[in-house]
């Protein structure tokens, strides 16, 4: 069947989904389809396209009366079998047409608990429950939210890997012992798809050598497809502090430096350290560090989306976004139900750390969080995300930071001006630093 025959065979308004590699391939296929379609038809890009490309495409096809929808899709193989999480962006008219289909094929969660509902037959939509899809917003909003989802996913995976590494190096636990720990964690606050599969991975024997565990023979170089990097770059572009997500990306970059790390290991030595405390106590502390760091990582992701809606004139429903991530997608977790409840309590919540539930959790667990970060530093065990998340938390809760000295340095070498603590915000000053006895000069307008 030719593409033209395919298009002609579809009932109007036509709805065609394309799933190809982001970039030029999307433009090529969408262009070929659009040439055969009519006003009112819909092209849906279900790949991981960059949201700025989706904004461009939506405008381009709208002129011709064709609706272009950028829909984030998450779920992997299991999502394909039992329903994914779907994040559509585009016109409200296109969403009205797609809504019955998207709600039918999306993953479902229990209305009360938020727990995923799994179908008995792969490929057959789950009936009942709340569908894990909702209209995200205009043009590129759906792909943007999917990008942030992937950035958070990078963070979750890095945090879990650091937890595994600490148990391995500080406690000497074997894969099946760690599998049991993760299985236990999956019954509580950390219940999630990624924790669940981590427990499964750690008990898998090597098919090539059943005397070994597969995780021990997998090369320690993690790949990536770019969405985590996009999230981090966008955070930098918009001036949003998202160090935990960025650190997860940098950790993958570092893992790729395998040969250099092997050589450095021969020359650079760390501390000699043996942990002699309670095994049970440290496992509990690692669990708390993981949970607290996870809160910070998600807080950064939601802050990024809050900034993006200002930048792109969207109106995002953050409680609804948390809701559609509860099933189908890779980061699905019971934790997301608590985020939904946080935004239900306060739709204008400026940071998840300020929600009463999450604030109480961190206040209770932070001694263990600090203990784990301290032990990791003493032992020379790399835990970049645990450390970054704790630094983010301490920075965010600090009314004062050492940036006053930085601004003094900038004014000294570049006359970039500074504001004063004893004067109203918006008044900027400059000092002739080599001869500081001269009077300060007040500069109108914004500083540099």
Number of C-alpha atoms within 10 A of each C-alpha: 5 7 12 13 10 12 17 13 10 11 9 14 15 19 20 16 16 15 15 15 12 15 13 10 13 21 14 11 16 20 15 13 19 21 10 13 22 16 16 18 19 26 25 22 26 24 21 24 24 19 22 14 17 26 21 13 21 23 16 14 18 14 10 14 16 22 29 30 30 33 31 29 26 27 22 14 11 16 21 18 19 24 33 29 33 30 28 32 31 26 17 15 11 23 22 11 16 17 16 10 11 21 19 18 24 28 34 31 24 15 13 9 9 24 21 22 21 19 16 10 10 14 14 13 19 21 14 12 16 22 29 29 29 22 24 28 24 22 28 29 32 27 32 29 27 29 24 25 26 26 28 27 23 25 28 25 16 23 25 19 14 20 22 20 18 22 20 15 14 18 18 14 16 14 23 17 16 22 23 15 18 25 19 15 18 21 13 11 14 22 19 23 19 20 24 19 14 20 22 15 16 21 18 16 17 15 10 8 10 10 9 14 19 18 15 13 10 9 9 13 13 12 10 11 9 14 22 24 20 20 26 25 14 16 24 14 9 12 11 18 17 27 20 34 31 25 21 27 26 17 19 17 15 14 17 15 12 14 10 11 14 10 10 11 11 8 8 8 9 11 10 8 12 12 14 8 9 10 15 9 11 20 19 18 22 24 23 24 28 23 23 26 27 23 21 27 31 26 20 27 27 24 19 22 22 21 16 21 14 11 10 13 12 18 15 20 18 21 20 18 23 24 25 29 30 30 37 34 25 23 25 26 26 23 20 23 20 19 25 23 16 23 19 14 13 12 13 11 17 14 17 21 22 14 19 11 14 18 14 12 16 21 10 13 18 18 13 21 25 18 15 26 23 13 17 21 15 15 18 14 17 15 20 18 30 30 22 22 27 20 15 20 17 11 12 14 12 9 7 9 10 7 9 14 10 11 16 19 16 15 19 16 9 10 18 17 22 24 20 12 8 6 9 9 9 14 16 20 18 19 20 14 15 8 8 9 9 10 10 12 12 14 15 10 9 11 15 12
